[in-house]
Amino acid sequence: MSEALHLLKTQNVIRRFEVRYKRPVESDLVILDDMMYMAMEQREENLFFQIINELYEKSSIILTSNKRPESWGELVGKQGIVTAILDRLRHRAEIVQMDEESYRMRFRPTIFNPEQETIR
């Protein structure tokens, strides 16, 4: 009985995963926010490559990152995976680089001291 219950639970998890995975993969536009915020483990690197490869030439991708693509190699262990990911992302891409202060902080520069807050 315990094996049967485990199998049923596993089936339920797999079904939920398939439904959640299907949505972005079949979308016309996928937005990935805050990419390369933290270093990736090897398994995460491979999974990220798989999703980018799945979306490649099927969907439009908007990607935001606080790191320049040239520094992604520092956060991803294998240079080959970084090269393959960037190759797919940069192909037919429009890159918009913003070297300004954070938009989140633009109107709230003194978040820890609201009395000194200024409005621009």
Biopython code that builds the backbone (N, CA, C, O; Angstrom):
import numpy as np
from Bio.PDB.StructureBuilder import StructureBuilder

atoms = [
    (1, "MET", "N", (0.822, -1.197, 0.000)),
    (1, "MET", "CA", (0.000, 0.000, 0.000)),
    (1, "MET", "C", (0.868, 1.263, 0.000)),
    (1, "MET", "O", (0.566, 2.237, -0.690)),
    (2, "SER", "N", (1.952, 1.229, 0.787)),
    (2, "SER", "CA", (2.798, 2.425, 0.859)),
    (2, "SER", "C", (3.424, 2.721, -0.505)),
    (2, "SER", "O", (3.551, 3.888, -0.876)),
    (3, "GLU", "N", (3.813, 1.701, -1.250)),
    (3, "GLU", "CA", (4.365, 1.910, -2.584)),
    (3, "GLU", "C", (3.318, 2.494, -3.532)),
    (3, "GLU", "O", (3.619, 3.365, -4.348)),
    (4, "ALA", "N", (2.091, 2.001, -3.412)),
    (4, "ALA", "CA", (1.007, 2.511, -4.257)),
    (4, "ALA", "C", (0.733, 3.988, -3.947)),
    (4, "ALA", "O", (0.541, 4.790, -4.861)),
    (5, "LEU", "N", (0.717, 4.341, -2.668)),
    (5, "LEU", "CA", (0.506, 5.731, -2.270)),
    (5, "LEU", "C", (1.651, 6.622, -2.758)),
    (5, "LEU", "O", (1.429, 7.728, -3.251)),
    (6, "HIS", "N", (2.863, 6.125, -2.612)),
    (6, "HIS", "CA", (4.025, 6.888, -3.087)),
    (6, "HIS", "C", (3.929, 7.124, -4.595)),
    (6, "HIS", "O", (4.201, 8.225, -5.073)),
    (7, "LEU", "N", (3.547, 6.104, -5.328)),
    (7, "LEU", "CA", (3.386, 6.225, -6.772)),
    (7, "LEU", "C", (2.318, 7.261, -7.129)),
    (7, "LEU", "O", (2.515, 8.075, -8.031)),
    (8, "LEU", "N", (1.199, 7.226, -6.425)),
    (8, "LEU", "CA", (0.123, 8.184, -6.683)),
    (8, "LEU", "C", (0.564, 9.615, -6.373)),
    (8, "LEU", "O", (0.253, 10.541, -7.122)),
    (9, "LYS", "N", (1.289, 9.790, -5.267)),
    (9, "LYS", "CA", (1.794, 11.117, -4.916)),
    (9, "LYS", "C", (2.777, 11.617, -5.972)),
    (9, "LYS", "O", (2.745, 12.785, -6.361)),
    (10, "THR", "N", (3.639, 10.728, -6.425)),
    (10, "THR", "CA", (4.617, 11.086, -7.446)),
    (10, "THR", "C", (3.919, 11.487, -8.733)),
    (10, "THR", "O", (4.302, 12.473, -9.362)),
    (11, "GLN", "N", (2.915, 10.746, -9.129)),
    (11, "GLN", "CA", (2.143, 11.069, -10.327)),
    (11, "GLN", "C", (1.532, 12.463, -10.208)),
    (11, "GLN", "O", (1.546, 13.232, -11.169)),
    (12, "ASN", "N", (1.000, 12.789, -9.042)),
    (12, "ASN", "CA", (0.386, 14.097, -8.813)),
    (12, "ASN", "C", (1.426, 15.216, -8.946)),
    (12, "ASN", "O", (1.151, 16.250, -9.555)),
    (13, "VAL", "N", (2.603, 15.011, -8.384)),
    (13, "VAL", "CA", (3.668, 16.007, -8.475)),
    (13, "VAL", "C", (4.097, 16.182, -9.932)),
    (13, "VAL", "O", (4.291, 17.306, -10.397)),
    (14, "ILE", "N", (4.242, 15.080, -10.638)),
    (14, "ILE", "CA", (4.655, 15.143, -12.038)),
    (14, "ILE", "C", (3.610, 15.881, -12.875)),
    (14, "ILE", "O", (3.962, 16.710, -13.715)),
    (15, "ARG", "N", (2.342, 15.589, -12.654)),
    (15, "ARG", "CA", (1.276, 16.268, -13.393)),
    (15, "ARG", "C", (1.296, 17.774, -13.137)),
    (15, "ARG", "O", (1.172, 18.569, -14.068)),
    (16, "ARG", "N", (1.449, 18.158, -11.882)),
    (16, "ARG", "CA", (1.501, 19.590, -11.552)),
    (16, "ARG", "C", (2.706, 20.258, -12.204)),
    (16, "ARG", "O", (2.599, 21.374, -12.712)),
    (17, "PHE", "N", (3.850, 19.581, -12.191)),
    (17, "PHE", "CA", (5.043, 20.119, -12.837)),
    (17, "PHE", "C", (4.804, 20.311, -14.332)),
    (17, "PHE", "O", (5.123, 21.363, -14.884)),
    (18, "GLU", "N", (4.246, 19.303, -14.979)),
    (18, "GLU", "CA", (4.009, 19.388, -16.415)),
    (18, "GLU", "C", (3.092, 20.549, -16.772)),
    (18, "GLU", "O", (3.312, 21.232, -17.772)),
    (19, "VAL", "N", (2.070, 20.773, -15.964)),
    (19, "VAL", "CA", (1.154, 21.887, -16.212)),
    (19, "VAL", "C", (1.883, 23.217, -16.037)),
    (19, "VAL", "O", (1.729, 24.122, -16.858)),
    (20, "ARG", "N", (2.670, 23.340, -14.977)),
    (20, "ARG", "CA", (3.392, 24.596, -14.724)),
    (20, "ARG", "C", (4.493, 24.832, -15.752)),
    (20, "ARG", "O", (4.733, 25.975, -16.140)),
    (21, "TYR", "N", (5.156, 23.789, -16.191)),
    (21, "TYR", "CA", (6.231, 23.917, -17.169)),
    (21, "TYR", "C", (5.683, 24.256, -18.550)),
    (21, "TYR", "O", (6.304, 24.997, -19.312)),
    (22, "LYS", "N", (4.541, 23.719, -18.855)),
    (22, "LYS", "CA", (3.936, 23.903, -20.172)),
    (22, "LYS", "C", (3.588, 25.375, -20.433)),
    (22, "LYS", "O", (3.711, 25.859, -21.558)),
    (23, "ARG", "N", (3.161, 26.067, -19.401)),
    (23, "ARG", "CA", (2.722, 27.455, -19.571)),
    (23, "ARG", "C", (3.821, 28.364, -20.129)),
    (23, "ARG", "O", (3.601, 29.002, -21.158)),
    (24, "PRO", "N", (4.988, 28.447, -19.494)),
    (24, "PRO", "CA", (6.007, 29.336, -20.069)),
    (24, "PRO", "C", (6.568, 28.831, -21.395)),
    (24, "PRO", "O", (6.884, 29.628, -22.279)),
    (25, "VAL", "N", (6.693, 27.529, -21.538)),
    (25, "VAL", "CA", (7.276, 26.975, -22.764)),
    (25, "VAL", "C", (6.382, 27.228, -23.970)),
    (25, "VAL", "O", (6.876, 27.336, -25.092)),
    (26, "GLU", "N", (5.097, 27.322, -23.757)),
    (26, "GLU", "CA", (4.168, 27.566, -24.859)),
    (26, "GLU", "C", (3.772, 29.038, -24.994)),
    (26, "GLU", "O", (2.934, 29.375, -25.831)),
    (27, "SER", "N", (4.363, 29.914, -24.183)),
    (27, "SER", "CA", (4.043, 31.344, -24.232)),
    (27, "SER", "C", (4.780, 32.037, -25.365)),
    (27, "SER", "O", (5.849, 31.598, -25.789)),
    (28, "ASP", "N", (4.196, 33.126, -25.850)),
    (28, "ASP", "CA", (4.845, 33.930, -26.875)),
    (28, "ASP", "C", (5.929, 34.820, -26.284)),
    (28, "ASP", "O", (6.876, 35.197, -26.974)),
    (29, "LEU", "N", (5.786, 35.158, -24.992)),
    (29, "LEU", "CA", (6.743, 36.025, -24.311)),
    (29, "LEU", "C", (7.014, 35.464, -22.926)),
    (29, "LEU", "O", (6.088, 35.155, -22.177)),
    (30, "VAL", "N", (8.296, 35.335, -22.593)),
    (30, "VAL", "CA", (8.705, 34.885, -21.267)),
    (30, "VAL", "C", (9.632, 35.944, -20.693)),
    (30, "VAL", "O", (10.591, 36.360, -21.344)),
    (31, "ILE", "N", (9.341, 36.378, -19.466)),
    (31, "ILE", "CA", (10.155, 37.390, -18.807)),
    (31, "ILE", "C", (10.893, 36.731, -17.644)),
    (31, "ILE", "O", (10.277, 36.165, -16.741)),
    (32, "LEU", "N", (12.215, 36.814, -17.684)),
    (32, "LEU", "CA", (13.065, 36.276, -16.626)),
    (32, "LEU", "C", (13.727, 37.456, -15.925)),
    (32, "LEU", "O", (14.612, 38.102, -16.485)),
    (33, "ASP", "N", (13.302, 37.728, -14.721)),
    (33, "ASP", "CA", (13.761, 38.903, -13.984)),
    (33, "ASP", "C", (14.860, 38.526, -12.997)),
    (33, "ASP", "O", (14.819, 37.455, -12.391)),
    (34, "ASP", "N", (15.839, 39.406, -12.841)),
    (34, "ASP", "CA", (16.943, 39.249, -11.892)),
    (34, "ASP", "C", (17.801, 38.017, -12.165)),
    (34, "ASP", "O", (18.135, 37.270, -11.245)),
    (35, "MET", "N", (18.151, 37.811, -13.418)),
    (35, "MET", "CA", (19.025, 36.696, -13.764)),
    (35, "MET", "C", (20.418, 36.928, -13.208)),
    (35, "MET", "O", (20.882, 38.063, -13.101)),
    (36, "MET", "N", (21.054, 35.869, -12.871)),
    (36, "MET", "CA", (22.433, 35.855, -12.380)),
    (36, "MET", "C", (22.594, 36.686, -11.108)),
    (36, "MET", "O", (23.636, 37.298, -10.874)),
    (37, "TYR", "N", (21.554, 36.693, -10.306)),
    (37, "TYR", "CA", (21.624, 37.377, -9.011)),
    (37, "TYR", "C", (22.542, 36.610, -8.072)),
    (37, "TYR", "O", (23.283, 37.200, -7.286)),
    (38, "MET", "N", (22.481, 35.280, -8.166)),
    (38, "MET", "CA", (23.307, 34.418, -7.321)),
    (38, "MET", "C", (23.958, 33.352, -8.190)),
    (38, "MET", "O", (23.497, 33.062, -9.293)),
    (39, "ALA", "N", (25.032, 32.779, -7.677)),
    (39, "ALA", "CA", (25.715, 31.697, -8.388)),
    (39, "ALA", "C", (24.775, 30.500, -8.518)),
    (39, "ALA", "O", (23.923, 30.264, -7.662)),
    (40, "MET", "N", (24.946, 29.761, -9.592)),
    (40, "MET", "CA", (24.116, 28.591, -9.845)),
    (40, "MET", "C", (24.891, 27.320, -9.524)),
    (40, "MET", "O", (26.103, 27.237, -9.725)),
    (41, "GLU", "N", (24.163, 26.342, -9.024)),
    (41, "GLU", "CA", (24.747, 25.016, -8.851)),
    (41, "GLU", "C", (24.732, 24.324, -10.211)),
    (41, "GLU", "O", (24.009, 24.742, -11.116)),
    (42, "GLN", "N", (25.529, 23.269, -10.356)),
    (42, "GLN", "CA", (25.648, 22.593, -11.642)),
    (42, "GLN", "C", (24.297, 22.133, -12.179)),
    (42, "GLN", "O", (24.024, 22.285, -13.369)),
    (43, "ARG", "N", (23.461, 21.581, -11.331)),
    (43, "ARG", "CA", (22.143, 21.116, -11.774)),
    (43, "ARG", "C", (21.292, 22.296, -12.268)),
    (43, "ARG", "O", (20.585, 22.176, -13.269)),
    (44, "GLU", "N", (21.363, 23.422, -11.570)),
    (44, "GLU", "CA", (20.619, 24.614, -11.981)),
    (44, "GLU", "C", (21.120, 25.155, -13.320)),
    (44, "GLU", "O", (20.330, 25.613, -14.146)),
    (45, "GLU", "N", (22.438, 25.099, -13.528)),
    (45, "GLU", "CA", (23.003, 25.542, -14.807)),
    (45, "GLU", "C", (22.407, 24.735, -15.953)),
    (45, "GLU", "O", (21.979, 25.292, -16.964)),
    (46, "ASN", "N", (22.385, 23.428, -15.783)),
    (46, "ASN", "CA", (21.858, 22.547, -16.824)),
    (46, "ASN", "C", (20.372, 22.798, -17.065)),
    (46, "ASN", "O", (19.921, 22.812, -18.210)),
    (47, "LEU", "N", (19.612, 22.995, -15.992)),
    (47, "LEU", "CA", (18.179, 23.258, -16.131)),
    (47, "LEU", "C", (17.936, 24.605, -16.816)),
    (47, "LEU", "O", (17.043, 24.729, -17.654)),
    (48, "PHE", "N", (18.736, 25.609, -16.453)),
    (48, "PHE", "CA", (18.591, 26.920, -17.090)),
    (48, "PHE", "C", (18.889, 26.820, -18.584)),
    (48, "PHE", "O", (18.169, 27.390, -19.404)),
    (49, "PHE", "N", (19.950, 26.096, -18.938)),
    (49, "PHE", "CA", (20.239, 25.905, -20.356)),
    (49, "PHE", "C", (19.075, 25.209, -21.060)),
    (49, "PHE", "O", (18.700, 25.589, -22.169)),
    (50, "GLN", "N", (18.511, 24.202, -20.422)),
    (50, "GLN", "CA", (17.404, 23.465, -21.042)),
    (50, "GLN", "C", (16.207, 24.369, -21.313)),
    (50, "GLN", "O", (15.598, 24.272, -22.378)),
    (51, "ILE", "N", (15.858, 25.244, -20.375)),
    (51, "ILE", "CA", (14.699, 26.113, -20.588)),
    (51, "ILE", "C", (15.010, 27.154, -21.669)),
    (51, "ILE", "O", (14.147, 27.453, -22.494)),
    (52, "ILE", "N", (16.217, 27.705, -21.679)),
    (52, "ILE", "CA", (16.585, 28.664, -22.724)),
    (52, "ILE", "C", (16.580, 27.971, -24.080)),
    (52, "ILE", "O", (16.090, 28.531, -25.061)),
    (53, "ASN", "N", (17.112, 26.781, -24.142)),
    (53, "ASN", "CA", (17.134, 26.032, -25.393)),
    (53, "ASN", "C", (15.714, 25.706, -25.865)),
    (53, "ASN", "O", (15.434, 25.730, -27.063)),
    (54, "GLU", "N", (14.830, 25.403, -24.929)),
    (54, "GLU", "CA", (13.432, 25.109, -25.261)),
    (54, "GLU", "C", (12.725, 26.349, -25.820)),
    (54, "GLU", "O", (11.920, 26.246, -26.746)),
    (55, "LEU", "N", (13.030, 27.511, -25.256)),
    (55, "LEU", "CA", (12.392, 28.756, -25.685)),
    (55, "LEU", "C", (13.023, 29.338, -26.949)),
    (55, "LEU", "O", (12.393, 30.124, -27.657)),
    (56, "TYR", "N", (14.253, 28.954, -27.224)),
    (56, "TYR", "CA", (15.022, 29.517, -28.332)),
    (56, "TYR", "C", (14.263, 29.411, -29.650)),
    (56, "TYR", "O", (13.864, 28.326, -30.072)),
    (57, "GLU", "N", (14.075, 30.553, -30.284)),
    (57, "GLU", "CA", (13.395, 30.704, -31.569)),
    (57, "GLU", "C", (11.922, 30.292, -31.548)),
    (57, "GLU", "O", (11.298, 30.193, -32.604)),
    (58, "LYS", "N", (11.361, 30.052, -30.366)),
    (58, "LYS", "CA", (9.929, 29.769, -30.246)),
    (58, "LYS", "C", (9.212, 30.916, -29.548)),
    (58, "LYS", "O", (8.060, 31.220, -29.856)),
    (59, "SER", "N", (9.900, 31.547, -28.610)),
    (59, "SER", "CA", (9.294, 32.597, -27.788)),
    (59, "SER", "C", (10.207, 33.814, -27.750)),
    (59, "SER", "O", (11.415, 33.712, -27.962)),
    (60, "SER", "N", (9.611, 34.957, -27.477)),
    (60, "SER", "CA", (10.395, 36.150, -27.193)),
    (60, "SER", "C", (10.775, 36.098, -25.722)),
    (60, "SER", "O", (9.992, 35.649, -24.885)),
    (61, "ILE", "N", (11.970, 36.555, -25.414)),
    (61, "ILE", "CA", (12.450, 36.513, -24.033)),
    (61, "ILE", "C", (12.889, 37.910, -23.639)),
    (61, "ILE", "O", (13.665, 38.552, -24.347)),
    (62, "ILE", "N", (12.390, 38.373, -22.509)),
    (62, "ILE", "CA", (12.896, 39.590, -21.883)),
    (62, "ILE", "C", (13.632, 39.120, -20.640)),
    (62, "ILE", "O", (13.078, 38.408, -19.802)),
    (63, "LEU", "N", (14.884, 39.528, -20.535)),
    (63, "LEU", "CA", (15.704, 39.083, -19.428)),
    (63, "LEU", "C", (16.307, 40.303, -18.755)),
    (63, "LEU", "O", (16.863, 41.173, -19.425)),
    (64, "THR", "N", (16.200, 40.371, -17.444)),
    (64, "THR", "CA", (16.853, 41.456, -16.717)),
    (64, "THR", "C", (17.922, 40.863, -15.814)),
    (64, "THR", "O", (17.767, 39.765, -15.279)),
    (65, "SER", "N", (19.003, 41.605, -15.656)),
    (65, "SER", "CA", (20.101, 41.140, -14.819)),
    (65, "SER", "C", (20.886, 42.338, -14.326)),
    (65, "SER", "O", (21.015, 43.338, -15.032)),
    (66, "ASN", "N", (21.407, 42.238, -13.123)),
    (66, "ASN", "CA", (22.269, 43.305, -12.625)),
    (66, "ASN", "C", (23.729, 43.018, -12.975)),
    (66, "ASN", "O", (24.624, 43.774, -12.597)),
    (67, "LYS", "N", (23.958, 41.936, -13.691)),
    (67, "LYS", "CA", (25.303, 41.556, -14.130)),
    (67, "LYS", "C", (25.392, 41.627, -15.648)),
    (67, "LYS", "O", (24.450, 41.255, -16.348)),
    (68, "ARG", "N", (26.495, 42.093, -16.144)),
    (68, "ARG", "CA", (26.735, 42.089, -17.585)),
    (68, "ARG", "C", (26.966, 40.646, -18.029)),
    (68, "ARG", "O", (27.532, 39.854, -17.277)),
    (69, "PRO", "N", (26.541, 40.301, -19.225)),
    (69, "PRO", "CA", (26.737, 38.928, -19.702)),
    (69, "PRO", "C", (28.187, 38.455, -19.620)),
    (69, "PRO", "O", (28.435, 37.267, -19.416)),
    (70, "GLU", "N", (29.142, 39.360, -19.776)),
    (70, "GLU", "CA", (30.554, 38.983, -19.706)),
    (70, "GLU", "C", (30.941, 38.433, -18.334)),
    (70, "GLU", "O", (31.911, 37.683, -18.222)),
    (71, "SER", "N", (30.197, 38.797, -17.296)),
    (71, "SER", "CA", (30.535, 38.331, -15.948)),
    (71, "SER", "C", (29.717, 37.112, -15.517)),
    (71, "SER", "O", (29.875, 36.639, -14.392)),
    (72, "TRP", "N", (28.852, 36.601, -16.383)),
    (72, "TRP", "CA", (28.048, 35.441, -16.019)),
    (72, "TRP", "C", (28.903, 34.213, -15.748)),
    (72, "TRP", "O", (28.516, 33.347, -14.963)),
    (73, "GLY", "N", (30.054, 34.133, -16.386)),
    (73, "GLY", "CA", (30.944, 32.995, -16.179)),
    (73, "GLY", "C", (31.389, 32.853, -14.739)),
    (73, "GLY", "O", (31.707, 31.750, -14.294)),
    (74, "GLU", "N", (31.416, 33.961, -13.998)),
    (74, "GLU", "CA", (31.789, 33.917, -12.583)),
    (74, "GLU", "C", (30.726, 33.224, -11.738)),
    (74, "GLU", "O", (31.032, 32.678, -10.678)),
    (75, "LEU", "N", (29.470, 33.245, -12.207)),
    (75, "LEU", "CA", (28.358, 32.692, -11.438)),
    (75, "LEU", "C", (27.915, 31.317, -11.926)),
    (75, "LEU", "O", (27.161, 30.618, -11.249)),
    (76, "VAL", "N", (28.389, 30.942, -13.102)),
    (76, "VAL", "CA", (28.058, 29.636, -13.665)),
    (76, "VAL", "C", (29.375, 28.886, -13.804)),
    (76, "VAL", "O", (30.331, 29.401, -14.384)),
    (77, "GLY", "N", (29.421, 27.695, -13.282)),
    (77, "GLY", "CA", (30.671, 26.940, -13.232)),
    (77, "GLY", "C", (31.267, 26.576, -14.573)),
    (77, "GLY", "O", (32.482, 26.666, -14.749)),
    (78, "LYS", "N", (30.447, 26.170, -15.517)),
    (78, "LYS", "CA", (30.971, 25.690, -16.793)),
    (78, "LYS", "C", (30.878, 26.784, -17.859)),
    (78, "LYS", "O", (29.791, 27.271, -18.171)),
    (79, "GLN", "N", (32.019, 27.158, -18.404)),
    (79, "GLN", "CA", (32.044, 28.197, -19.430)),
    (79, "GLN", "C", (31.281, 27.768, -20.676)),
    (79, "GLN", "O", (30.692, 28.605, -21.360)),
    (80, "GLY", "N", (31.287, 26.477, -20.976)),
    (80, "GLY", "CA", (30.569, 25.976, -22.150)),
    (80, "GLY", "C", (29.078, 26.227, -22.064)),
    (80, "GLY", "O", (28.447, 26.566, -23.065)),
    (81, "ILE", "N", (28.506, 26.063, -20.878)),
    (81, "ILE", "CA", (27.069, 26.307, -20.691)),
    (81, "ILE", "C", (26.772, 27.795, -20.825)),
    (81, "ILE", "O", (25.780, 28.178, -21.444)),
    (82, "VAL", "N", (27.629, 28.639, -20.244)),
    (82, "VAL", "CA", (27.440, 30.088, -20.355)),
    (82, "VAL", "C", (27.482, 30.506, -21.819)),
    (82, "VAL", "O", (26.651, 31.295, -22.268)),
    (83, "THR", "N", (28.433, 29.986, -22.551)),
    (83, "THR", "CA", (28.564, 30.320, -23.972)),
    (83, "THR", "C", (27.326, 29.887, -24.744)),
    (83, "THR", "O", (26.813, 30.639, -25.573)),
    (84, "ALA", "N", (26.843, 28.676, -24.474)),
    (84, "ALA", "CA", (25.656, 28.168, -25.175)),
    (84, "ALA", "C", (24.414, 28.990, -24.831)),
    (84, "ALA", "O", (23.599, 29.279, -25.708)),
    (85, "ILE", "N", (24.268, 29.362, -23.573)),
    (85, "ILE", "CA", (23.115, 30.171, -23.146)),
    (85, "ILE", "C", (23.167, 31.549, -23.813)),
    (85, "ILE", "O", (22.185, 31.999, -24.404)),
    (86, "LEU", "N", (24.317, 32.208, -23.712)),
    (86, "LEU", "CA", (24.444, 33.548, -24.285)),
    (86, "LEU", "C", (24.322, 33.529, -25.810)),
    (86, "LEU", "O", (23.791, 34.470, -26.401)),
    (87, "ASP", "N", (24.804, 32.477, -26.438)),
    (87, "ASP", "CA", (24.677, 32.347, -27.880)),
    (87, "ASP", "C", (23.209, 32.368, -28.287)),
    (87, "ASP", "O", (22.841, 33.034, -29.254)),
    (88, "ARG", "N", (22.379, 31.646, -27.559)),
    (88, "ARG", "CA", (20.953, 31.591, -27.870)),
    (88, "ARG", "C", (20.249, 32.896, -27.507)),
    (88, "ARG", "O", (19.380, 33.367, -28.241)),
    (89, "LEU", "N", (20.632, 33.476, -26.366)),
    (89, "LEU", "CA", (19.985, 34.718, -25.937)),
    (89, "LEU", "C", (20.350, 35.899, -26.833)),
    (89, "LEU", "O", (19.499, 36.746, -27.105)),
    (90, "ARG", "N", (21.584, 35.968, -27.291)),
    (90, "ARG", "CA", (22.038, 37.121, -28.081)),
    (90, "ARG", "C", (21.670, 37.022, -29.560)),
    (90, "ARG", "O", (21.682, 38.025, -30.273)),
    (91, "HIS", "N", (21.349, 35.834, -30.011)),
    (91, "HIS", "CA", (20.985, 35.668, -31.419)),
    (91, "HIS", "C", (19.683, 36.413, -31.668)),
    (91, "HIS", "O", (18.680, 36.144, -31.006)),
    (92, "ARG", "N", (19.685, 37.322, -32.591)),
    (92, "ARG", "CA", (18.510, 38.146, -32.912)),
    (92, "ARG", "C", (18.006, 38.940, -31.705)),
    (92, "ARG", "O", (16.801, 39.130, -31.543)),
    (93, "ALA", "N", (18.917, 39.396, -30.873)),
    (93, "ALA", "CA", (18.522, 40.093, -29.647)),
    (93, "ALA", "C", (18.695, 41.598, -29.783)),
    (93, "ALA", "O", (19.495, 42.085, -30.582)),
    (94, "GLU", "N", (17.941, 42.301, -28.999)),
    (94, "GLU", "CA", (18.109, 43.734, -28.813)),
    (94, "GLU", "C", (18.538, 43.904, -27.366)),
    (94, "GLU", "O", (17.774, 43.596, -26.450)),
    (95, "ILE", "N", (19.746, 44.387, -27.152)),
    (95, "ILE", "CA", (20.275, 44.527, -25.800)),
    (95, "ILE", "C", (20.145, 45.980, -25.371)),
    (95, "ILE", "O", (20.625, 46.883, -26.057)),
    (96, "VAL", "N", (19.506, 46.198, -24.253)),
    (96, "VAL", "CA", (19.333, 47.531, -23.684)),
    (96, "VAL", "C", (20.115, 47.546, -22.377)),
    (96, "VAL", "O", (19.780, 46.839, -21.426)),
    (97, "GLN", "N", (21.148, 48.353, -22.349)),
    (97, "GLN", "CA", (21.998, 48.412, -21.170)),
    (97, "GLN", "C", (21.727, 49.712, -20.430)),
    (97, "GLN", "O", (21.762, 50.791, -21.021)),
    (98, "MET", "N", (21.461, 49.607, -19.155)),
    (98, "MET", "CA", (21.184, 50.785, -18.345)),
    (98, "MET", "C", (22.204, 50.850, -17.214)),
    (98, "MET", "O", (22.266, 49.955, -16.371)),
    (99, "ASP", "N", (22.993, 51.902, -17.201)),
    (99, "ASP", "CA", (24.005, 52.078, -16.167)),
    (99, "ASP", "C", (23.605, 53.195, -15.210)),
    (99, "ASP", "O", (24.425, 54.031, -14.830)),
    (100, "GLU", "N", (22.352, 53.195, -14.836)),
    (100, "GLU", "CA", (21.851, 54.239, -13.948)),
    (100, "GLU", "C", (21.564, 53.644, -12.581)),
    (100, "GLU", "O", (21.722, 52.444, -12.355)),
    (101, "GLU", "N", (21.135, 54.518, -11.673)),
    (101, "GLU", "CA", (20.777, 54.034, -10.351)),
    (101, "GLU", "C", (19.540, 53.133, -10.431)),
    (101, "GLU", "O", (18.810, 53.152, -11.422)),
    (102, "SER", "N", (19.323, 52.369, -9.408)),
    (102, "SER", "CA", (18.210, 51.431, -9.350)),
    (102, "SER", "C", (16.878, 52.158, -9.494)),
    (102, "SER", "O", (16.642, 53.178, -8.846)),
    (103, "TYR", "N", (16.018, 51.627, -10.347)),
    (103, "TYR", "CA", (14.677, 52.197, -10.490)),
    (103, "TYR", "C", (13.876, 52.041, -9.212)),
    (103, "TYR", "O", (13.034, 52.880, -8.890)),
    (104, "ARG", "N", (14.136, 50.978, -8.493)),
    (104, "ARG", "CA", (13.401, 50.754, -7.241)),
    (104, "ARG", "C", (13.732, 51.823, -6.208)),
    (104, "ARG", "O", (12.889, 52.189, -5.389)),
    (105, "MET", "N", (14.963, 52.320, -6.254)),
    (105, "MET", "CA", (15.387, 53.288, -5.257)),
    (105, "MET", "C", (15.291, 54.735, -5.747)),
    (105, "MET", "O", (15.505, 55.665, -4.970)),
    (106, "ARG", "N", (14.976, 54.927, -7.004)),
    (106, "ARG", "CA", (14.979, 56.264, -7.587)),
    (106, "ARG", "C", (14.125, 57.250, -6.781)),
    (106, "ARG", "O", (14.553, 58.377, -6.534)),
    (107, "PHE", "N", (12.949, 56.841, -6.379)),
    (107, "PHE", "CA", (12.060, 57.728, -5.641)),
    (107, "PHE", "C", (12.054, 57.424, -4.149)),
    (107, "PHE", "O", (11.215, 57.938, -3.409)),
    (108, "ARG", "N", (12.966, 56.609, -3.720)),
    (108, "ARG", "CA", (13.055, 56.263, -2.312)),
    (108, "ARG", "C", (14.528, 56.086, -1.920)),
    (108, "ARG", "O", (14.913, 55.014, -1.454)),
    (109, "PRO", "N", (15.348, 57.114, -2.101)),
    (109, "PRO", "CA", (16.786, 56.961, -1.833)),
    (109, "PRO", "C", (17.129, 56.805, -0.356)),
    (109, "PRO", "O", (18.187, 56.266, -0.033)),
    (110, "THR", "N", (16.275, 57.255, 0.540)),
    (110, "THR", "CA", (16.580, 57.156, 1.967)),
    (110, "THR", "C", (15.569, 56.243, 2.645)),
    (110, "THR", "O", (14.843, 56.663, 3.545)),
    (111, "ILE", "N", (15.531, 55.027, 2.217)),
    (111, "ILE", "CA", (14.525, 54.073, 2.692)),
    (111, "ILE", "C", (14.605, 53.845, 4.208)),
    (111, "ILE", "O", (13.593, 53.565, 4.850)),
    (112, "PHE", "N", (15.811, 53.965, 4.772)),
    (112, "PHE", "CA", (15.942, 53.690, 6.196)),
    (112, "PHE", "C", (15.778, 54.931, 7.063)),
    (112, "PHE", "O", (15.764, 54.833, 8.290)),
    (113, "ASN", "N", (15.652, 56.101, 6.432)),
    (113, "ASN", "CA", (15.456, 57.331, 7.169)),
    (113, "ASN", "C", (14.446, 58.187, 6.402)),
    (113, "ASN", "O", (14.839, 59.122, 5.705)),
    (114, "PRO", "N", (13.150, 57.882, 6.522)),
    (114, "PRO", "CA", (12.120, 58.566, 5.732)),
    (114, "PRO", "C", (12.067, 60.080, 5.934)),
    (114, "PRO", "O", (11.565, 60.788, 5.061)),
    (115, "GLU", "N", (12.575, 60.601, 7.068)),
    (115, "GLU", "CA", (12.529, 62.040, 7.320)),
    (115, "GLU", "C", (13.433, 62.808, 6.345)),
    (115, "GLU", "O", (13.173, 63.973, 6.046)),
    (116, "GLN", "N", (14.491, 62.158, 5.852)),
    (116, "GLN", "CA", (15.426, 62.822, 4.943)),
    (116, "GLN", "C", (15.095, 62.539, 3.478)),
    (116, "GLN", "O", (15.865, 62.906, 2.590)),
    (117, "GLU", "N", (13.990, 61.908, 3.225)),
    (117, "GLU", "CA", (13.621, 61.528, 1.874)),
    (117, "GLU", "C", (13.415, 62.753, 0.999)),
    (117, "GLU", "O", (12.808, 63.739, 1.416)),
    (118, "THR", "N", (13.926, 62.673, -0.206)),
    (118, "THR", "CA", (13.741, 63.758, -1.168)),
    (118, "THR", "C", (13.032, 63.210, -2.385)),
    (118, "THR", "O", (13.157, 62.033, -2.722)),
    (119, "ILE", "N", (12.289, 64.080, -3.036)),
    (119, "ILE", "CA", (11.590, 63.690, -4.252)),
    (119, "ILE", "C", (12.271, 64.401, -5.414)),
    (119, "ILE", "O", (12.527, 65.603, -5.353)),
    (120, "ARG", "N", (12.558, 63.661, -6.456)),
    (120, "ARG", "CA", (13.207, 64.254, -7.637)),
    (120, "ARG", "C", (12.199, 64.712, -8.617)),
    (120, "ARG", "O", (12.557, 65.236, -9.671)),
]
sb = StructureBuilder()
sb.init_structure("model")
sb.init_model(0)
sb.init_chain("A")
sb.init_seg("    ")
for serial, (resi, resn, name, xyz) in enumerate(atoms, 1):
    if name == "N":
        sb.init_residue(resn, " ", resi, " ")
    sb.init_atom(name, np.array(xyz, "f"), 0.0, 1.0, " ", f" {name:<3s}", serial, name[0])
structure = sb.get_structure()
